[in-house]
Each structure stands twice: as C-alpha cells, then as structure tokens.
Amino acid sequence: MAVQKTKVSPSRRNMRRSHDALTGPSIAIEPSTGETHLRHHISPNGFYRGKKVIQKSDD
C-alpha cells in the first residue's frame, strides 16, 4: 500500500490540481456564413474554411 512520506499541504495539493479543470469545446466562426461550429469540422451548411465542401441534395 502506498503511504506518503510527508504531509502534503493544501497549497501544494491545490497547485497540483490547477491543471485538472475542464474546458469547453473550441468553437470556430465560419468566415463566409458566420456560423459557429467545432474547430476542424465543417459547418452545418457544408462550409469549411470559407469554401463549400459538401453539396446537399436540396442545394
């Protein structure tokens, strides 16, 4: 069983936990349409980096 050698102070414990916070998803704004989408994904209308990459059947 692992037993610590010395007591860890609350300050040091909290410094270790400082990188454990969760962050939200990275959101990008499509320059041509202004839509928001996940980074490195196409927008809902099929645009990626200002270019139409997917043609929908209703377009």
HELIX and SHEET records of a PDB file:
HELIX    1   1 PRO A   10  ARG A   16  1                                   7    
HELIX    2   2 ARG A   17  HIS A   19  5                                   3    
SHEET    1   A 2 ILE A  27  ILE A  29  0                                        
SHEET    2   A 2 THR A  36  LEU A  38 -1                                        
SHEET    1   B 2 PHE A  47  TYR A  48  0                                        
SHEET    2   B 2 LYS A  51  LYS A  52 -1                                        
END                                                                             
